[in-house]
């Protein structure tokens, strides 16, 4: 009899706590480094605490990947419980978290053969949807081969688009990728960005916030085409009203099966900055 599969992901997936609990997903925290403090993402600091602190901060935060001991401990615990483990993590081009997973697996005393590491090539709820799809299948009894195949299918059918208030945070964190060319005009426009091939990429520049949000939805609707079912998740950094309005518009133009209301974690917020709004989707999975 094949082992039950356990799903491990990281805190940038922004999966709401009730779904994490229901589907028995293990979420490992990246870290926010703020001056002398190291804060575990979503454990030591919540999104609301993070944005409140950011408003008056003299020192700006930076971020760090999930630690190797955290990975090793989670893997060893799940293997000891009799699981095969599928770790689904933030794009390795955006974070060293996958490297931590590889090293955490290597440090295990035994059971490495039961650990499988998967690069989502994305983050936020685009990663979240990949993890949710596989966790649901695992809960229904799918074996590791089926879970890996589903992870690949989900990766091909997820995407994320978002509009930032300013490129300052992405630029400072060195995560801007193909968006660098926008810097010259950053003050006058609202950039629409995406995660593509594992990196943050600039899609286009729009004059106003309202138009940028509308563009996010237009692009996603075009990309989804006739695929179904459709899941939509919010991307919002201290911008709940704007994100909810965008979801309502998405419901009008898309046959949405599932909506996940998700706010970006402090680690992602460090890089995109407050006011960021967008949507992640999974379609046809």
C-alpha positions as CSV (number, residue, x, y, z in Angstrom):
1,X,0.0,0.0,0.0
2,X,1.4,3.4,-1.0
3,X,2.1,6.0,1.7
4,X,-0.3,8.9,2.3
5,X,1.1,12.1,0.8
6,X,1.7,15.2,3.0
7,X,2.0,18.6,1.3
8,X,4.5,21.1,2.6
9,X,4.6,24.7,1.3
10,X,5.9,28.1,2.5
11,X,4.4,31.2,3.9
12,X,4.5,33.2,0.7
13,X,1.7,30.9,-0.6
14,X,-0.7,33.0,1.5
15,X,-3.2,30.1,1.9
16,X,-5.9,31.1,4.4
17,X,-5.5,29.4,7.8
18,X,-8.8,27.5,7.6
19,X,-7.8,25.8,4.3
20,X,-4.3,25.0,5.7
21,X,-6.0,23.3,8.6
22,X,-8.7,21.5,6.6
23,X,-6.3,20.1,4.1
24,X,-3.5,19.3,6.7
25,X,-0.9,21.4,4.8
26,X,2.4,22.1,6.5
27,X,3.4,25.8,6.0
28,X,7.0,26.8,6.8
29,X,7.8,30.5,7.4
30,X,10.2,32.6,5.5
31,X,11.7,35.4,7.6
32,X,11.4,39.2,7.8
33,X,14.6,40.8,9.0
34,X,13.9,44.2,10.6
35,X,16.9,45.9,12.1
36,X,18.1,43.5,14.8
37,X,14.9,41.4,14.8
38,X,14.2,38.2,12.8
39,X,10.5,37.6,12.6
40,X,8.9,34.4,11.2
41,X,6.5,35.3,8.4
42,X,2.9,35.0,9.6
43,X,4.0,33.7,13.1
44,X,5.9,36.5,14.8
45,X,4.3,39.2,12.6
46,X,0.9,39.4,10.9
47,X,0.2,41.3,7.7
48,X,-1.7,44.1,9.6
49,X,1.1,44.4,12.2
50,X,3.6,44.6,9.3
51,X,1.9,47.4,7.4
52,X,1.2,49.4,10.5
53,X,4.9,49.2,11.4
54,X,6.0,50.0,7.9
55,X,4.2,53.3,7.9
56,X,6.5,54.7,10.6
57,X,9.6,52.6,10.1
58,X,13.0,54.3,10.0
59,X,14.7,51.1,8.9
60,X,13.2,49.1,6.0
61,X,12.8,45.3,6.4
62,X,14.5,42.7,4.3
63,X,13.7,39.0,3.9
64,X,15.3,35.6,4.1
65,X,14.3,32.1,3.1
66,X,12.9,29.3,5.2
67,X,15.8,28.0,7.3
68,X,17.4,24.6,6.7
69,X,16.6,23.3,10.2
70,X,12.9,24.2,9.8
71,X,12.9,22.2,6.6
72,X,14.7,19.2,8.1
73,X,12.4,19.1,11.2
74,X,9.2,19.2,9.1
75,X,10.5,16.5,6.7
76,X,11.6,14.2,9.5
77,X,8.4,14.6,11.5
78,X,6.2,13.8,8.4
79,X,8.3,10.8,7.4
80,X,8.2,9.6,11.0
81,X,4.4,9.8,10.8
82,X,4.5,7.5,7.8
83,X,4.0,10.1,5.0
84,X,5.6,10.6,1.6
85,X,6.3,14.3,1.4
86,X,5.8,16.7,-1.5
87,X,7.3,20.1,-0.8
88,X,5.9,22.8,-3.1
89,X,7.8,26.1,-2.8
90,X,8.2,29.7,-4.1
91,X,10.2,30.1,-7.3
92,X,13.8,29.3,-6.8
93,X,14.6,32.5,-8.8
94,X,12.8,34.6,-6.2
95,X,14.0,32.9,-3.0
96,X,16.6,30.5,-1.6
97,X,13.8,28.4,0.0
98,X,14.1,25.5,-2.5
99,X,17.8,25.5,-1.7
100,X,16.9,25.2,2.0
101,X,14.6,22.3,1.2
102,X,17.3,20.5,-0.7
103,X,19.8,21.0,2.1
104,X,17.1,20.1,4.7
105,X,16.5,16.8,2.9
106,X,20.2,16.1,2.7
107,X,20.6,16.6,6.4
108,X,18.0,14.0,7.3
109,X,19.3,11.0,9.1
110,X,17.1,8.7,7.0
111,X,14.0,8.8,4.8
112,X,15.3,11.1,2.1
113,X,13.7,8.9,-0.5
114,X,10.3,9.9,0.8
115,X,10.9,13.7,0.1
116,X,10.1,15.2,-3.2
117,X,10.8,18.9,-3.9
118,X,8.8,20.9,-6.5
119,X,9.5,24.4,-7.9
120,X,6.2,26.2,-8.4
121,X,7.9,28.8,-10.5
122,X,5.7,31.4,-8.8
123,X,4.5,32.7,-5.5
124,X,1.5,34.1,-3.6
125,X,-1.9,32.4,-4.3
126,X,-0.6,31.1,-7.7
127,X,1.6,28.8,-5.5
128,X,-1.3,28.5,-3.1
129,X,-3.6,27.1,-5.7
130,X,-1.0,24.6,-6.8
131,X,-0.6,23.4,-3.2
132,X,-4.4,23.3,-2.7
133,X,-5.0,21.2,-5.8
134,X,-2.5,18.6,-4.8
135,X,-3.5,18.6,-1.1
136,X,-7.1,17.9,-2.1
137,X,-6.0,15.0,-4.3
138,X,-3.7,13.7,-1.5
139,X,-6.6,13.9,1.0
140,X,-8.6,11.8,-1.5
141,X,-5.9,9.1,-1.5
142,X,-3.7,10.1,-4.5
143,X,-0.3,8.5,-4.5
144,X,3.0,10.5,-4.9
145,X,3.2,9.8,-8.7
146,X,-0.3,11.2,-9.2
147,X,0.4,14.2,-6.9
148,X,3.6,15.1,-8.8
149,X,1.7,14.8,-12.1
150,X,-1.0,17.0,-10.8
151,X,1.5,19.6,-9.5
152,X,3.0,19.9,-13.0
153,X,-0.5,20.3,-14.5
154,X,-1.4,22.9,-11.9
155,X,1.8,24.8,-12.5
156,X,1.0,25.0,-16.2
157,X,-2.5,26.3,-15.4
158,X,-1.8,29.0,-12.7
159,X,-0.9,32.6,-13.0
160,X,-0.7,35.8,-11.1
161,X,-1.0,39.5,-12.2
162,X,-0.8,42.5,-9.9
163,X,-0.5,46.3,-9.9
164,X,1.9,48.0,-7.5
165,X,1.6,51.5,-6.2
166,X,5.4,52.0,-6.6
167,X,8.3,50.0,-7.9
168,X,10.5,51.2,-5.1
169,X,10.0,48.1,-2.9
170,X,10.7,45.6,-5.8
171,X,13.7,47.6,-6.8
172,X,15.1,47.8,-3.3
173,X,14.7,44.1,-2.8
174,X,16.4,43.2,-6.1
175,X,13.3,41.2,-7.3
176,X,12.3,43.4,-10.2
177,X,13.6,41.1,-13.1
178,X,12.2,42.3,-16.4
179,X,10.5,45.3,-14.8
180,X,13.7,47.3,-14.5
181,X,13.0,49.2,-17.7
182,X,9.9,50.8,-16.1
183,X,12.0,52.5,-13.4
184,X,12.5,55.7,-15.5
185,X,8.8,56.4,-15.7
186,X,7.8,54.7,-12.4
187,X,6.6,58.0,-10.8
188,X,4.0,58.6,-13.5
189,X,2.5,55.1,-14.0
190,X,1.0,52.1,-12.3
191,X,3.0,49.1,-13.4
192,X,1.1,45.8,-14.1
193,X,3.4,43.0,-13.2
194,X,3.4,39.2,-13.3
195,X,5.5,36.2,-12.2
196,X,6.7,34.5,-15.4
197,X,9.3,31.8,-15.8
198,X,9.9,32.2,-12.1
199,X,10.7,36.0,-12.2
200,X,8.8,39.2,-11.7
201,X,8.1,40.6,-15.2
202,X,6.7,43.9,-16.3
203,X,3.6,43.5,-18.5
204,X,2.7,47.1,-19.2
205,X,2.3,50.5,-17.6
206,X,-1.1,52.1,-17.0
207,X,-1.9,55.7,-16.0
208,X,-4.2,55.2,-13.1
209,X,-4.8,52.6,-10.3
210,X,-8.3,51.9,-11.5
211,X,-7.2,51.2,-15.1
212,X,-4.3,49.0,-13.8
213,X,-6.7,46.9,-11.8
214,X,-9.0,46.6,-14.8
215,X,-6.1,45.6,-17.0
216,X,-5.1,42.8,-14.5
217,X,-8.6,41.3,-15.0
218,X,-8.6,41.7,-18.8
219,X,-5.2,39.9,-19.1
220,X,-6.3,37.1,-16.8
221,X,-9.7,36.6,-18.6
222,X,-7.8,36.4,-22.0
223,X,-5.3,34.0,-20.6
224,X,-7.9,31.7,-19.1
225,X,-9.9,31.5,-22.3
226,X,-12.3,28.6,-22.2
227,X,-10.6,26.6,-19.5
228,X,-12.6,25.6,-16.5
229,X,-13.1,25.2,-13.6
230,X,-11.7,28.6,-12.5
231,X,-10.3,29.5,-9.1
232,X,-9.5,33.1,-8.3
233,X,-7.5,34.4,-5.3
234,X,-6.9,37.9,-4.2
235,X,-3.4,39.5,-4.0
236,X,-3.6,42.5,-1.7
237,X,-1.2,44.3,0.5
238,X,-3.2,46.5,2.9
239,X,-5.7,47.1,0.1
240,X,-8.7,45.0,1.0
241,X,-11.4,47.1,-0.5
242,X,-9.7,47.4,-3.9
243,X,-9.1,43.6,-3.9
244,X,-12.7,42.8,-3.1
245,X,-13.9,45.1,-5.8
246,X,-11.6,43.4,-8.3
247,X,-13.0,40.0,-7.3
248,X,-16.6,41.1,-7.8
249,X,-15.7,42.3,-11.3
250,X,-14.0,38.9,-11.9
251,X,-17.2,37.1,-10.9
252,X,-19.1,39.2,-13.5
253,X,-16.8,38.2,-16.4
254,X,-15.6,34.7,-15.4
255,X,-17.5,31.6,-14.4
256,X,-15.6,31.4,-11.1
257,X,-16.0,28.2,-9.1
258,X,-13.8,29.1,-6.1
259,X,-12.7,32.5,-4.6
260,X,-9.9,32.5,-2.0
261,X,-9.6,35.8,-0.1
262,X,-5.9,36.0,0.6
263,X,-3.6,38.8,1.7
264,X,0.1,38.8,0.9
265,X,2.3,37.8,3.8
266,X,4.8,40.3,5.3
267,X,7.7,38.7,3.3
268,X,5.9,39.3,0.0
269,X,4.7,42.7,1.3
270,X,8.4,43.7,1.9
271,X,9.0,43.3,-1.9
272,X,5.8,44.6,-3.4
273,X,4.9,47.4,-0.9
274,X,1.5,48.5,0.5
275,X,-1.3,49.2,-2.0
276,X,-0.5,46.2,-4.2
277,X,-3.6,44.6,-5.7
278,X,-4.0,41.7,-8.1
279,X,-5.4,38.3,-8.8
280,X,-4.0,34.8,-8.9
281,X,-5.9,32.1,-10.9
282,X,-5.9,28.4,-11.6
283,X,-8.0,27.3,-14.5
284,X,-8.7,23.8,-16.0
285,X,-7.4,21.8,-13.1
